[in-house]
Amino acid sequence: MQRCLSIEMQTEPESRHSVPLEAIGPVRDDRVSRAEFLLRIDSCVRYLAALLAGLESMPAGAESLAAERGRVQLWHWLHGGPAFLDDGTPIDFALFDAAIQRVGERLPRRGLPGQEHVLQAACLLAELTHSRVLADAALVSALARKP
């Protein structure tokens, strides 16, 4: 996918602060904070990177479940009608694509399961999210494990 070629990992060290995934529950309306929107993308990329590395789901499956819910939520926001960030910004493909392009700036440069697959995972998430049909979780797992 051409748009994935320009994704770059961050090269400058910086401190990282993250919100626990458990703190981000399902969204009950069509408004979400920018931080929640980005966290859903980042958790999906981390999970897909681990799958691409051949690792099983995260401990206790909590993070993998949150990532899968996040992937489904992203798809619905982008394909299901008007959804907005809490500041009024529309959740559209331009916003999503810009967030995918900068995923390397938000994730740690080392220490993630499947770290070497982060860029590939971002591209896979972009393809899955742009797809006209919502991919089943089993298909996503199979795609990530494909040799």
N, C-alpha and C positions, 0 to 999 in steps of 0.2 A: 504494500500500500504506500503510495508516494508520500502522503502527508506525514508518515511516520519516520521518514528518513531524516528529518531535521530535528528530531527529539535528541537532546543531548543531556548527559548526566552532569550534575553540578561538579565543578572542580574546586570551588572555594570552600574551605572548611567554615562551618558555622554551627552554632548550637541549635538543637532541635527540641521543640516542645510539641507533644502530640496529645490529642484528646483520646481517652480510652474509647474503643469501639462500642463498649457496652453503654456509654453515655449517649450514643446516637441511636435512638430507637427508630421505628418506622415513622415516616412523615405522614401526618394525618390530614394535611391540606396541601394546596399547591404552592406553598411558600416555604422556603428553606434558607438558612443562612449560607453565605458564600463558603464559610469554613466547613459546614456540613456537606455541601455539594462537593468540595475538593476532597474531604475525608472519604466520601463514598468512592470517588475515583481512585484515590491512593490505596484504599484497602483492597479494592478489586485488583489493582496492579500488583500489589504485594502478594496476594493470594495466587494470582495467575503465574507470577514469577516462580513461586514455590512449586506449583504444579509442573511448570515447564522444566524445572530442575529435577523432576521425578520424585519430589517429596510428597508425602501424604498430607492430608489436611492438617491444619494447625492444631496445637494442643487442645484437646477436648472439643474440637470442632467449632468452638464459639466464633473464632475469627473467620473461619471458612463460611459459616452460616451468615455472618454479618456481611461478608464480601459478596456472597451470592444474592442476598437481599438487596444490597446496594446496586449490584449490576442490573437486577430486575427494575429497581426504582429508577435508575438512570434511563433505561430504555423507555419506561413508561413516561417519564418527564419529557423525553425528546420525541416520542411518537404518539403520545396520548392526548395532546391538546395543550392549552395554555398553562404553563407553570412558570413561576417567577422566584427569583431570590427575594429575600425579605426587603431588599432595597429597591425592588421594582424591576430589576434587570431580568429580561426574559431568559428562561432556560431554553436555549436553542443549540443547534449544532455549532455555531460560531463560538459560543461560550465553552461548550464541551471540547471542541478541537483545540482552543487556546489552552485549556486546562491540561489536556493530554500532552501538548507540546512542552509544557513546563513541569511535567511530573518529576523529572530528574532534579529539579531545583527544590522540590518539597520532600523527597525521600532521602534518607541517609545514604551516604556514598558507600558504606560498607556495613556488614553485620546483618543484613536481611537474608532470610532463607531464599535461595535462588537469586541472589543479588546480580549474578551475571546475566540473568534473563529479564531484568526490569524493562529494558527498552522493547524487547520482543513482546513482553506482557502488555505494555502500553499499546503497542500496535494491535495486538489481538483484541484488547478491550475496545479499541476504536472500531475495529471491523465488526465486532459483535454488536456494538451499540448503534452503528450506522445501518446494520442489517434491517431490512423491512420486516423480518420475522424475529420474534424473541426466541433466542436459542434456549433449549432445555438445559438444565444443569448437567445432566449426564453427557450431553453433546459437548458442552464447554469443557468438561473434564477430559473427554476423549480427544478433543482438539488439542488441548494443552499437553497431553501425553503422547501425541502422534510423533513418531520418529522423524 
